[in-house]
Amino acid sequence: MQEAAHRRQLKKGANESTKAVNRNEAEIVILAADTVPLSILMHLPLLCEEKDVLYVFVSSKGALGRRAGVSRPIIAVTITANEGSDLTGKIEEAKDAIEKLML
């Protein structure tokens, strides 16, 4: 996630994540499970399943914000696709790891 932020392949926040999924730019969506109220981001898993995008919940929005390189808590982060990027291999590895966790 930190490398994606440095390469400008990271969208921060629920609104930006929703836009990225709708535009078919999203590779992985990461959501914070401690969001209050949780209903403000529950449209994202449905949208991700509809668009066939992997998503995962993490426990803390504070930790998610720190990993994204922001000093504030963030409820959603999206790693976006970029053709010819050096991150393509790492994104595929992360997607494989997430899929293994789902089984």
BADREN-204937 format. One record per atom (N, C-alpha, C): residue number from 1; residue in three letters; atom name; x, y, z. Coordinates in Angstrom, 1 decimal, always signed. Atoms other than C-alpha are relative to their C-alpha. Layout:
BEGIN
[NUM, "ALA", "CA", [X, Y, Z]]
...
This chain:
BEGIN
[1, "MET", "N", [+0.8, -1.2, +0.0]]
[1, "MET", "CA", [+0.0, +0.0, +0.0]]
[1, "MET", "C", [+0.9, +1.3, +0.0]]
[2, "GLN", "N", [-0.8, -1.2, -0.1]]
[2, "GLN", "CA", [+2.8, +2.4, +0.8]]
[2, "GLN", "C", [+0.7, +0.3, -1.4]]
[3, "GLU", "N", [-0.5, -0.2, +1.3]]
[3, "GLU", "CA", [+4.4, +1.8, -2.6]]
[3, "GLU", "C", [-1.0, +0.6, -1.0]]
[4, "ALA", "N", [+1.0, -0.5, +0.9]]
[4, "ALA", "CA", [+1.1, +2.4, -4.3]]
[4, "ALA", "C", [-0.3, +1.5, +0.3]]
[5, "ALA", "N", [+0.2, -1.4, -0.4]]
[5, "ALA", "CA", [+0.8, +5.7, -2.4]]
[5, "ALA", "C", [+1.1, +0.9, -0.7]]
[6, "HIS", "N", [-1.2, -0.7, +0.7]]
[6, "HIS", "CA", [+4.3, +6.8, -3.7]]
[6, "HIS", "C", [-0.2, +0.1, -1.5]]
[7, "ARG", "N", [+0.2, +0.0, +1.4]]
[7, "ARG", "CA", [+3.3, +5.9, -7.2]]
[7, "ARG", "C", [-1.3, +0.5, -0.5]]
[8, "ARG", "N", [+1.3, -0.7, +0.2]]
[8, "ARG", "CA", [+0.0, +7.7, -7.0]]
[8, "ARG", "C", [-1.1, -1.0, -0.6]]
[9, "GLN", "N", [+1.0, +1.0, +0.4]]
[9, "GLN", "CA", [-2.0, +4.4, -7.4]]
[9, "GLN", "C", [-0.9, -0.3, +1.2]]
[10, "LEU", "N", [+0.8, +0.3, -1.2]]
[10, "LEU", "CA", [-3.9, +4.8, -4.1]]
[10, "LEU", "C", [-1.1, +1.1, +0.1]]
[11, "LYS", "N", [+1.1, -0.9, -0.2]]
[11, "LYS", "CA", [-7.3, +6.4, -3.7]]
[11, "LYS", "C", [-0.5, -0.2, +1.4]]
[12, "LYS", "N", [+0.3, +0.0, -1.4]]
[12, "LYS", "CA", [-8.2, +7.4, -0.2]]
[12, "LYS", "C", [-1.4, +0.5, +0.3]]
[13, "GLY", "N", [+1.3, -0.4, -0.4]]
[13, "GLY", "CA", [-11.7, +7.6, +1.3]]
[13, "GLY", "C", [-1.1, -0.8, -0.7]]
[14, "ALA", "N", [+1.2, +0.8, +0.6]]
[14, "ALA", "CA", [-15.1, +5.9, +0.6]]
[14, "ALA", "C", [-0.4, +0.6, -1.3]]
[15, "ASN", "N", [+0.4, -0.6, +1.2]]
[15, "ASN", "CA", [-16.0, +8.4, -2.1]]
[15, "ASN", "C", [+0.9, -0.3, -1.2]]
[16, "GLU", "N", [-1.0, +0.3, +1.1]]
[16, "GLU", "CA", [-12.8, +8.0, -4.1]]
[16, "GLU", "C", [+0.1, -1.5, -0.3]]
[17, "SER", "N", [+0.0, +1.4, +0.3]]
[17, "SER", "CA", [-12.9, +4.3, -3.7]]
[17, "SER", "C", [-1.2, -0.4, -0.8]]
[18, "THR", "N", [+1.2, +0.3, +0.8]]
[18, "THR", "CA", [-16.5, +4.1, -5.0]]
[18, "THR", "C", [+0.2, +0.5, -1.4]]
[19, "LYS", "N", [-0.2, -0.5, +1.4]]
[19, "LYS", "CA", [-15.5, +6.2, -8.0]]
[19, "LYS", "C", [+1.0, -0.9, -0.8]]
[20, "ALA", "N", [-1.0, +0.9, +0.6]]
[20, "ALA", "CA", [-12.5, +3.9, -8.7]]
[20, "ALA", "C", [-0.6, -1.3, -0.4]]
[21, "VAL", "N", [+0.7, +1.3, +0.4]]
[21, "VAL", "CA", [-14.6, +0.8, -8.6]]
[21, "VAL", "C", [-1.0, +0.2, -1.1]]
[22, "ASN", "N", [+1.0, -0.3, +1.1]]
[22, "ASN", "CA", [-17.3, +2.3, -10.8]]
[22, "ASN", "C", [+0.7, +0.2, -1.3]]
[23, "ARG", "N", [-0.7, -0.3, +1.3]]
[23, "ARG", "CA", [-14.7, +3.4, -13.4]]
[23, "ARG", "C", [+0.9, -1.2, -0.4]]
[24, "ASN", "N", [-0.8, +1.2, +0.2]]
[24, "ASN", "CA", [-13.1, -0.2, -13.3]]
[24, "ASN", "C", [+1.5, +0.3, +0.1]]
[25, "GLU", "N", [-1.4, -0.3, -0.2]]
[25, "GLU", "CA", [-9.8, +1.2, -12.1]]
[25, "GLU", "C", [+0.5, -0.7, +1.2]]
[26, "ALA", "N", [-0.4, +0.5, -1.3]]
[26, "ALA", "CA", [-9.8, -0.6, -8.8]]
[26, "ALA", "C", [+0.5, -1.5, -0.1]]
[27, "GLU", "N", [-0.5, +1.3, -0.1]]
[27, "GLU", "CA", [-7.7, -3.7, -8.1]]
[27, "GLU", "C", [-0.3, -0.7, +1.3]]
[28, "ILE", "N", [+0.2, +0.5, -1.3]]
[28, "ILE", "CA", [-8.0, -4.1, -4.4]]
[28, "ILE", "C", [-0.6, +1.1, +0.8]]
[29, "VAL", "N", [+0.6, -0.9, -0.9]]
[29, "VAL", "CA", [-10.3, -2.3, -1.9]]
[29, "VAL", "C", [+0.2, -0.4, +1.4]]
[30, "ILE", "N", [-0.3, +0.4, -1.4]]
[30, "ILE", "CA", [-9.3, -2.2, +1.8]]
[30, "ILE", "C", [-1.0, +0.9, +0.8]]
[31, "LEU", "N", [+1.0, -0.7, -0.8]]
[31, "LEU", "CA", [-12.0, -1.2, +4.3]]
[31, "LEU", "C", [+0.3, -0.2, +1.5]]
[32, "ALA", "N", [-0.3, +0.1, -1.4]]
[32, "ALA", "CA", [-11.8, -0.4, +8.0]]
[32, "ALA", "C", [-1.3, -0.5, +0.7]]
[33, "ALA", "N", [+1.1, +0.7, -0.7]]
[33, "ALA", "CA", [-14.0, -2.6, +10.2]]
[33, "ALA", "C", [-0.5, +0.8, +1.2]]
[34, "ASP", "N", [+0.5, -0.8, -1.2]]
[34, "ASP", "CA", [-14.2, +0.0, +13.1]]
[34, "ASP", "C", [-0.6, +1.3, -0.4]]
[35, "THR", "N", [+0.7, -1.1, +0.4]]
[35, "THR", "CA", [-16.0, +2.5, +11.0]]
[35, "THR", "C", [-1.4, +0.2, +0.7]]
[36, "VAL", "N", [+1.2, -0.2, -0.7]]
[36, "VAL", "CA", [-18.9, +4.1, +12.8]]
[36, "VAL", "C", [-0.8, +1.2, -0.7]]
[37, "PRO", "N", [+0.7, +1.3, +0.2]]
[37, "PRO", "CA", [-21.6, +3.8, +11.5]]
[37, "PRO", "C", [+0.6, -0.7, -1.2]]
[38, "LEU", "N", [-0.5, +0.9, +1.1]]
[38, "LEU", "CA", [-20.5, +0.9, +9.4]]
[38, "LEU", "C", [-0.8, +0.1, -1.3]]
[39, "SER", "N", [+0.9, -0.1, +1.2]]
[39, "SER", "CA", [-23.4, +1.5, +7.0]]
[39, "SER", "C", [+0.5, +1.0, -1.0]]
[40, "ILE", "N", [-0.5, -1.0, +1.0]]
[40, "ILE", "CA", [-21.5, +4.4, +5.4]]
[40, "ILE", "C", [+0.9, -0.6, -1.1]]
[41, "LEU", "N", [-0.8, +0.6, +1.1]]
[41, "LEU", "CA", [-19.3, +2.0, +3.5]]
[41, "LEU", "C", [-0.4, -1.4, -0.4]]
[42, "MET", "N", [+0.5, +1.3, +0.4]]
[42, "MET", "CA", [-21.4, -1.1, +3.2]]
[42, "MET", "C", [-0.4, -0.2, -1.4]]
[43, "HIS", "N", [+0.3, +0.1, +1.5]]
[43, "HIS", "CA", [-22.2, -0.3, -0.4]]
[43, "HIS", "C", [+1.2, -0.5, -0.7]]
[44, "LEU", "N", [-1.2, +0.4, +0.7]]
[44, "LEU", "CA", [-18.6, -0.9, -1.3]]
[44, "LEU", "C", [+0.2, -1.5, -0.2]]
[45, "PRO", "N", [-0.1, +1.4, +0.2]]
[45, "PRO", "CA", [-18.6, -4.7, -0.7]]
[45, "PRO", "C", [-0.9, -0.5, -1.1]]
[46, "LEU", "N", [+1.0, +0.4, +1.1]]
[46, "LEU", "CA", [-21.7, -5.1, -2.9]]
[46, "LEU", "C", [+0.5, +0.5, -1.3]]
[47, "LEU", "N", [-0.5, -0.5, +1.3]]
[47, "LEU", "CA", [-20.2, -2.9, -5.6]]
[47, "LEU", "C", [+1.2, -0.8, -0.5]]
[48, "CYS", "N", [-1.2, +0.8, +0.4]]
[48, "CYS", "CA", [-16.9, -4.8, -5.5]]
[48, "CYS", "C", [-0.4, -1.4, -0.5]]
[49, "GLU", "N", [+0.4, +1.3, +0.5]]
[49, "GLU", "CA", [-18.7, -8.1, -5.9]]
[49, "GLU", "C", [-0.7, +0.1, -1.3]]
[50, "GLU", "N", [+0.6, -0.3, +1.3]]
[50, "GLU", "CA", [-20.7, -6.7, -8.7]]
[50, "GLU", "C", [+1.0, +0.2, -1.1]]
[51, "LYS", "N", [-1.0, -0.3, +1.0]]
[51, "LYS", "CA", [-17.6, -5.5, -10.5]]
[51, "LYS", "C", [+1.2, -1.0, +0.0]]
[52, "ASP", "N", [-1.0, +1.0, -0.1]]
[52, "ASP", "CA", [-15.5, -8.5, -9.5]]
[52, "ASP", "C", [+1.4, +0.5, +0.4]]
[53, "VAL", "N", [-1.2, -0.6, -0.6]]
[53, "VAL", "CA", [-13.0, -6.5, -7.4]]
[53, "VAL", "C", [+0.2, -0.6, +1.4]]
[54, "LEU", "N", [-0.3, +0.5, -1.3]]
[54, "LEU", "CA", [-11.3, -8.0, -4.4]]
[54, "LEU", "C", [-0.1, +1.1, +1.1]]
[55, "TYR", "N", [+0.1, -1.0, -1.2]]
[55, "TYR", "CA", [-12.0, -6.3, -1.0]]
[55, "TYR", "C", [+0.3, -0.8, +1.2]]
[56, "VAL", "N", [-0.3, +0.6, -1.3]]
[56, "VAL", "CA", [-10.8, -7.0, +2.5]]
[56, "VAL", "C", [-0.2, +1.1, +1.1]]
[57, "PHE", "N", [+0.2, -0.8, -1.1]]
[57, "PHE", "CA", [-11.6, -5.6, +5.9]]
[57, "PHE", "C", [+1.3, -0.1, +0.9]]
[58, "VAL", "N", [-1.1, +0.0, -1.0]]
[58, "VAL", "CA", [-8.8, -4.5, +8.3]]
[58, "VAL", "C", [-0.7, +0.6, +1.3]]
[59, "SER", "N", [+0.6, -0.4, -1.3]]
[59, "SER", "CA", [-9.4, -3.8, +12.0]]
[59, "SER", "C", [-0.1, +1.4, +0.3]]
[60, "SER", "N", [-0.1, -1.4, -0.5]]
[60, "SER", "CA", [-8.4, -0.2, +12.4]]
[60, "SER", "C", [+0.1, +1.0, -1.1]]
[61, "LYS", "N", [-0.1, -1.0, +1.0]]
[61, "LYS", "CA", [-9.1, +2.9, +10.4]]
[61, "LYS", "C", [+1.2, +0.9, +0.3]]
[62, "GLY", "N", [-1.2, -0.7, -0.3]]
[62, "GLY", "CA", [-6.2, +4.6, +12.2]]
[62, "GLY", "C", [+1.2, -0.6, -0.6]]
[63, "ALA", "N", [-1.2, +0.7, +0.6]]
[63, "ALA", "CA", [-3.7, +2.0, +11.1]]
[63, "ALA", "C", [-0.1, +0.1, -1.5]]
[64, "LEU", "N", [+0.2, -0.2, +1.4]]
[64, "LEU", "CA", [-5.2, +2.2, +7.6]]
[64, "LEU", "C", [+0.5, +1.3, -0.5]]
[65, "GLY", "N", [-0.4, -1.3, +0.3]]
[65, "GLY", "CA", [-4.6, +5.9, +7.5]]
[65, "GLY", "C", [+1.5, +0.1, +0.0]]
[66, "ARG", "N", [-1.5, +0.0, -0.1]]
[66, "ARG", "CA", [-1.0, +5.5, +8.7]]
[66, "ARG", "C", [+0.7, -0.7, -1.2]]
[67, "ARG", "N", [-0.5, +0.8, +1.1]]
[67, "ARG", "CA", [-0.3, +2.9, +6.1]]
[67, "ARG", "C", [-0.1, +0.7, -1.4]]
[68, "ALA", "N", [+0.2, -0.7, +1.2]]
[68, "ALA", "CA", [-1.7, +5.1, +3.4]]
[68, "ALA", "C", [+0.8, +1.3, +0.0]]
[69, "GLY", "N", [-0.9, -1.2, -0.1]]
[69, "GLY", "CA", [+0.7, +7.9, +4.5]]
[69, "GLY", "C", [-0.8, +1.3, +0.3]]
[70, "VAL", "N", [+0.9, -1.2, -0.4]]
[70, "VAL", "CA", [-2.0, +10.2, +6.0]]
[70, "VAL", "C", [+0.0, +0.0, +1.5]]
[71, "SER", "N", [+0.1, -0.1, -1.5]]
[71, "SER", "CA", [-2.1, +11.4, +9.6]]
[71, "SER", "C", [-1.4, -0.2, +0.6]]
[72, "ARG", "N", [+1.4, +0.1, -0.4]]
[72, "ARG", "CA", [-5.9, +11.0, +9.8]]
[72, "ARG", "C", [-0.4, -1.4, -0.2]]
[73, "PRO", "N", [+0.6, +1.3, +0.2]]
[73, "PRO", "CA", [-7.9, +7.8, +10.1]]
[73, "PRO", "C", [-0.8, +0.0, -1.4]]
[74, "ILE", "N", [+0.7, +0.2, +1.3]]
[74, "ILE", "CA", [-9.3, +6.5, +6.7]]
[74, "ILE", "C", [-0.8, -1.2, +0.1]]
[75, "ILE", "N", [+1.0, +1.2, -0.1]]
[75, "ILE", "CA", [-12.3, +4.2, +6.3]]
[75, "ILE", "C", [+0.2, -0.9, -1.2]]
[76, "ALA", "N", [-0.1, +0.8, +1.2]]
[76, "ALA", "CA", [-11.5, +3.0, +2.8]]
[76, "ALA", "C", [+1.2, +0.5, -0.9]]
[77, "VAL", "N", [-1.1, -0.3, +0.8]]
[77, "VAL", "CA", [-8.5, +2.8, +0.5]]
[77, "VAL", "C", [-0.1, -1.0, -1.2]]
[78, "THR", "N", [+0.0, +0.8, +1.2]]
[78, "THR", "CA", [-8.3, +1.5, -3.1]]
[78, "THR", "C", [+1.3, +0.1, -0.7]]
[79, "ILE", "N", [-1.2, +0.1, +0.8]]
[79, "ILE", "CA", [-5.2, +0.3, -5.0]]
[79, "ILE", "C", [-0.5, -0.1, -1.4]]
[80, "THR", "N", [+0.5, -0.1, +1.3]]
[80, "THR", "CA", [-5.8, +1.2, -8.6]]
[80, "THR", "C", [+1.0, -0.6, -1.0]]
[81, "ALA", "N", [-0.8, +0.6, +1.1]]
[81, "ALA", "CA", [-4.5, -0.4, -11.9]]
[81, "ALA", "C", [+0.7, +1.1, -0.7]]
[82, "ASN", "N", [-0.7, -0.9, +0.8]]
[82, "ASN", "CA", [-1.9, +1.3, -13.9]]
[82, "ASN", "C", [+0.9, -0.8, -1.0]]
[83, "GLU", "N", [-0.7, +0.8, +1.0]]
[83, "GLU", "CA", [-0.6, -0.3, -17.1]]
[83, "GLU", "C", [+1.5, +0.4, +0.0]]
[84, "GLY", "N", [-1.5, -0.2, +0.1]]
[84, "GLY", "CA", [+3.2, -0.7, -17.2]]
[84, "GLY", "C", [+0.6, +0.4, +1.3]]
[85, "SER", "N", [-0.5, -0.4, -1.3]]
[85, "SER", "CA", [+3.6, +0.0, -13.5]]
[85, "SER", "C", [+0.8, -1.2, +0.6]]
[86, "ASP", "N", [-0.8, +1.0, -0.7]]
[86, "ASP", "CA", [+6.2, -1.8, -11.4]]
[86, "ASP", "C", [-0.7, -0.7, +1.0]]
[87, "LEU", "N", [+0.7, +0.6, -1.0]]
[87, "LEU", "CA", [+3.6, -2.6, -8.9]]
[87, "LEU", "C", [-1.0, -1.2, -0.5]]
[88, "THR", "N", [+0.9, +1.0, +0.5]]
[88, "THR", "CA", [+1.6, -5.0, -11.2]]
[88, "THR", "C", [+0.3, -1.3, +0.6]]
[89, "GLY", "N", [-0.3, +1.3, -0.6]]
[89, "GLY", "CA", [+3.4, -8.0, -9.9]]
[89, "GLY", "C", [-0.3, -0.1, +1.4]]
[90, "LYS", "N", [+0.3, +0.0, -1.4]]
[90, "LYS", "CA", [+3.1, -7.1, -6.3]]
[90, "LYS", "C", [-1.5, +0.1, +0.3]]
[91, "ILE", "N", [+1.4, +0.0, -0.1]]
[91, "ILE", "CA", [-0.6, -6.3, -6.8]]
[91, "ILE", "C", [-0.6, -1.4, -0.2]]
[92, "GLU", "N", [+0.4, +1.4, +0.3]]
[92, "GLU", "CA", [-1.1, -9.8, -8.3]]
[92, "GLU", "C", [+0.3, -0.9, +1.2]]
[93, "GLU", "N", [-0.4, +0.8, -1.2]]
[93, "GLU", "CA", [+0.8, -11.4, -5.3]]
[93, "GLU", "C", [-1.0, +0.3, +1.1]]
[94, "ALA", "N", [+1.0, -0.3, -1.0]]
[94, "ALA", "CA", [-1.5, -9.5, -2.9]]
[94, "ALA", "C", [-1.4, -0.6, -0.3]]
[95, "LYS", "N", [+1.3, +0.5, +0.4]]
[95, "LYS", "CA", [-4.6, -10.5, -4.8]]
[95, "LYS", "C", [+0.0, -1.6, +0.3]]
[96, "ASP", "N", [+0.0, +1.4, -0.3]]
[96, "ASP", "CA", [-3.5, -14.2, -4.6]]
[96, "ASP", "C", [+0.0, -0.3, +1.4]]
[97, "ALA", "N", [+0.0, +0.2, -1.4]]
[97, "ALA", "CA", [-2.8, -13.9, -0.9]]
[97, "ALA", "C", [-1.4, +0.2, +0.6]]
[98, "ILE", "N", [+1.4, -0.3, -0.5]]
[98, "ILE", "CA", [-6.3, -12.4, -0.3]]
[98, "ILE", "C", [-0.9, -1.1, -0.4]]
[99, "GLU", "N", [+0.8, +1.1, +0.4]]
[99, "GLU", "CA", [-7.9, -15.1, -2.3]]
[99, "GLU", "C", [+0.2, -1.3, +0.8]]
[100, "LYS", "N", [-0.2, +1.2, -0.8]]
[100, "LYS", "CA", [-6.2, -17.8, -0.3]]
[100, "LYS", "C", [-0.6, +0.1, +1.4]]
[101, "LEU", "N", [+0.7, -0.2, -1.3]]
[101, "LEU", "CA", [-7.5, -16.2, +2.9]]
[101, "LEU", "C", [-1.5, -0.2, -0.1]]
[102, "MET", "N", [+1.4, +0.1, +0.2]]
[102, "MET", "CA", [-11.0, -16.3, +1.5]]
[102, "MET", "C", [-0.5, -1.5, +0.0]]
[103, "LEU", "N", [+0.4, +1.4, +0.1]]
[103, "LEU", "CA", [-11.0, -20.1, +1.0]]
[103, "LEU", "C", [+0.0, -0.7, +1.3]]
